[in-house]
Amino acid sequence: MKLQTKVLLSVIYSSILASFSLILGIFEIAGSLGLHTNFAPPDIMGGFSLIIASSLILYGAKNTVKFLYDGLSFYLVGLALLIAIGLLNIIIALADLLDYYILCIGENCSGYSAHIRPEIYIFFLALLGLYPFFVRWHFRRKVP
Amino acid sequence: MLIALAGNPNTGKSSLFNAITGAHQHIGNWPGVTVEKKEGTITFEGKKITIVDLPGTYSLTAYSLEEVITRNFILEEEPDVVVDVIDATNLERNLYLLTELMELTDRIVIALNMFDEAKKKYKLDVKKMRELLGLPVIPTVAIKDKGIKDLLHACLHGYFKPKKLSYPEDVENRVEKLQRMMENLDLKNKRWHAIKLLENDSEVRKKFANLGRKDILHEAEHLRHEIEDIYGDDIETLIASFRYSFAHGLFHEVAEPLNVGGVTITDMIDHVVAHKIFGLPIFLVVMYLSFEFVFVVAAPFQDAIDLIFNGKTLASGQHINGLIDISYHWMASFMPNWASSFINYGMLRGLAAVLTFTPIIMFLFLILSILEDSGYLARVAFLMDKLMRKIGLEGRGIISLMLGFGCNVPAVMSTRALKNERERELSIALNPLIPCGARIQVFAFITAIFFKHNQALVMWSLILLSMGVVALLGYVYSKTIFKGKAEPFVMELPPYRVPSLKGIFIHMWEKSEGFLRKAGTIIVGAAGIIWLLAALPWGVQFGGENSYIGQIAHFLAPVGAPFGITPESIIALFFGFFAKEVVIDVFYVLYGTKEALFAAMTPLQAYSLLLFILFYTPCVATLATIYNETKSTKFVLFVILEGFALALFFSFLAYTIGSFLGVGG
C-alpha cells in the first residue's frame, strides 16, 4: 500500500474517532447540566478536554493528508491529548479499585463492579491513529 | 577606545572589519601561536578607535586555540565594546555565542550582518531584539558597507543594560556558592569563572590549580555531580542546553520564519501549544488532567493512612482500632488518662492529619516537576506572557501563581525568578489569593459533605473566582499601588525532553520537604492546643458548650452572623491561621462526625464559609515567607488586610444574595 494511502486511512480513522469523542464530550457536559445519557458520564471538565483534543485532530486532519507539518502538528498533539485523557481514566479506575479494597477492610463488601468510562476504550483506539508520527520525515513545511 | 569583533566563522566578520578599517590595518599573529591577528585603527566622530578582529568561534569552551584566544582577550584586555557579528540568515545558531559573550562582558553591540539576505528568510523584529537583550542591535550588510556608521555610533554612544542569562535555580545556587568561595581572589568576572568551573573547563581548572585553590576545585566537582544527578545528564550538555533554550526563546520572540526549514518535534508541539486560539484551552486541559491525577491517585493512599492511624467504625457499629487507639490504651496502662488522651488524640492525631495530606502534596509537586522538567511550563509562561502583561506581570509570573496551587510558601519564594522588584512585589501580593493545596483539601472536605452532586462545579467556581480576582486586582494594582509595566525579557524555551526520574523525585522532595516540616511542627502544635481548649476546664464534656472552645464559639457567634458563618466555623478559621488543614481537624473535634457538621449548616452557609476560606489571611508560614522575601511588616499587614477585605466582601455578598433569593437555605 502506498504511503499516501496509509496516511489517508489513518487520518480518516482518527477523524471518525475524534468525531465520536467530540460528541461524547458534548454529552458529558450536557450530563453535568442535567441532561443525562446512558453512555456519557456527567463531567464538565472531562467533556471539555475531549472536545479540545478531538477539535485539534479534526483541525489538523486536512493538512495532514496533504503531508504538511502544520496539519500533522495539530493532528498529533490532539491524539496525544486523547491518549493522555484515556490514560488518566485508566489510572483513575485503578486508583478507585485500590481505594475500594482499602475502604472495604473489615466490611462485608460485595465484589468490585467496575464502571468503565468510554475514554478508556478511546485510549486504545487512539493509539492506532499514530501512524503519521512514524513517517513524519515525509512531511514538509508550507512554502509561502 | 578598543573594539573587538567576535562572531562565528563565515558571518562576514572579516568583511565588516575591512569595511570599518579600510586600508588602515595591520596583520600579525597572536602572541605565541600561529593564529592570525588583525588590528586596525580609525578615527570616528573625532575619537581614535582600535579595532581587533578576534578569531571566528562557535562557542567559548577551551577546546580550540581560537576559542581560548577570544575569551582570554575579552576577559583580560577588557575591550570597551565587543561587537558580536551575527549571520542574520542563521540567527538561532549564531545566538549561542552571544549567550556566552553576555557572560563575559556587558558591553556588547550586535551586528546583524547579511540583513538583506535574512529578510528573505525571516520577518525580523530588531526593535524587540534590542528591548529583550538590553543591548544595541544594528542591521548591517558589510559587503555593501551598509550600517557601518550606525554600528560605530552605537559602539560610542550605545545603551548597554543587558538582560542576564540565568540558569535554573538548582544551577544558580551552586554558581553563587562557588562565587562566594572566590571572594578573596583577585579575579575578573567571578561569575564566569564559577560557571566555567562547573562546566569542567580545563583552562579554568588549571588556573585555580595554579592559584593553589584545590578546595574550590573539589567543591566545583562535588556541585557538578549534584547537578548531573538532578538532571540526569552530563554538565556540558546541560549548560549548553540552557544556553540553547535562551537562544531558541529569543529567536522565537524576534523572528518569524517565512521559508522551508528543518522541523523538530519541539517545533511541532510548540506550533500547537503556543497557538493563539488553541494554546489556552490546551493549557486548561493539561491543568485539569494534572489536578485530576493528583486528587484521584492520592485518595487511596490518604484513606490507607487514615485507616492505619484512626481505624474505622464498621457499618455494624463495631470499631476497628487504629494506631492512635492502640497507643492510647497502651499509654493509659501506665499514665493518667488525660495525659494519654492529650498525646494520642491531641498530638498524634495532628501528626496523622499531616500524614494524610502528604500524598496529595507529594503528587502535586510530582506533576509540577514533570511539567517543569519536560519544558511545558516554559511554554505556559510564553503563552501567558501577553495575558499576564495586562495585569502588570511578565509570563514567568504565571509559574509562581501556579505553584500557589501547591503551596503558597514555595510559590512566594519562586517570585525570585522575576528580576524586576515591582513585578516581584505584585506577584507576592497576588499569590496568597490562589488557593493552596491545603485550602483545596478543606474545599474538598466541605464540598463533599454539602454539595455531593455538584462538588466539581462548586470547586471550579471557587478556583475560577480566585483567578478572576487575581486578574482584576493585578490590573488595578499595576495601575495604582505597584504602578508600572512588565519589563521585556527573553523567555527560555528548552527543547521538550523526557524528564529523568531521579530529577523529578529530587525536585518533588525539595519542594515537599519544606511543607512537611512546616506542617509537622505547626499542625501538631495546633492540634495539641485545640485538644486542650476542648478538654478544659477539667470535667466538662469534651468540645461541649462549657469547654473553653465552646465558650469562645458562643462569644464569637454574633461576629459571623451577617455572613452565615457559625461560631464553630470561626474557631476553625482562627486555627486555620496556623495551617489551613487544621480547619478540618477543628471540625472533627467540634462536631465529631460529618453528619453532625452537615446538620449544623445550610449549603448556603457552607458556601459562604468556603468563600471566606478562599481569601482570608494566608497561613502563618506563608506570612513568614512573605516577610523574609520583602523584609517589610507593612507588606505583610497589607496581605492580611487584602485577604480579610476580600473574604468579608464575597462571603457577605454570597450569603446576602443567596438568602434574598432563597437559594441553598
Boltz contact constraints between the chains, C-beta under 6 A:
constraints:
  - contact:
      token1: [A, 45]
      token2: [B, 288]
      max_distance: 6.0
  - contact:
      token1: [A, 49]
      token2: [B, 285]
      max_distance: 6.0
  - contact:
      token1: [A, 49]
      token2: [B, 288]
      max_distance: 6.0
  - contact:
      token1: [A, 52]
      token2: [B, 281]
      max_distance: 6.0
  - contact:
      token1: [A, 52]
      token2: [B, 285]
      max_distance: 6.0
  - contact:
      token1: [A, 69]
      token2: [B, 263]
      max_distance: 6.0
  - contact:
      token1: [A, 73]
      token2: [B, 268]
      max_distance: 6.0
  - contact:
      token1: [A, 73]
      token2: [B, 271]
      max_distance: 6.0
  - contact:
      token1: [A, 73]
      token2: [B, 272]
      max_distance: 6.0
  - contact:
      token1: [A, 74]
      token2: [B, 272]
      max_distance: 6.0
  - contact:
      token1: [A, 77]
      token2: [B, 272]
      max_distance: 6.0
  - contact:
      token1: [A, 84]
      token2: [B, 289]
      max_distance: 6.0
  - contact:
      token1: [A, 88]
      token2: [B, 289]
      max_distance: 6.0
  - contact:
      token1: [A, 88]
      token2: [B, 293]
      max_distance: 6.0
  - contact:
      token1: [A, 92]
      token2: [B, 296]
      max_distance: 6.0
  - contact:
      token1: [A, 95]
      token2: [B, 296]
      max_distance: 6.0
  - contact:
      token1: [A, 95]
      token2: [B, 297]
      max_distance: 6.0
  - contact:
      token1: [A, 95]
      token2: [B, 300]
      max_distance: 6.0
  - contact:
      token1: [A, 98]
      token2: [B, 300]
      max_distance: 6.0
  - contact:
      token1: [A, 99]
      token2: [B, 299]
      max_distance: 6.0
  - contact:
      token1: [A, 99]
      token2: [B, 300]
      max_distance: 6.0
  - contact:
      token1: [A, 99]
      token2: [B, 303]
      max_distance: 6.0
  - contact:
      token1: [A, 102]
      token2: [B, 300]
      max_distance: 6.0
  - contact:
      token1: [A, 102]
      token2: [B, 303]
      max_distance: 6.0
  - contact:
      token1: [A, 102]
      token2: [B, 304]
      max_distance: 6.0
  - contact:
      token1: [A, 106]
      token2: [B, 314]
      max_distance: 6.0
  - contact:
      token1: [A, 106]
      token2: [B, 320]
      max_distance: 6.0
  - contact:
      token1: [A, 107]
      token2: [B, 314]
      max_distance: 6.0
  - contact:
      token1: [A, 141]
      token2: [B, 260]
      max_distance: 6.0
  - contact:
      token1: [A, 143]
      token2: [B, 260]
      max_distance: 6.0
  - contact:
      token1: [A, 144]
      token2: [B, 258]
      max_distance: 6.0
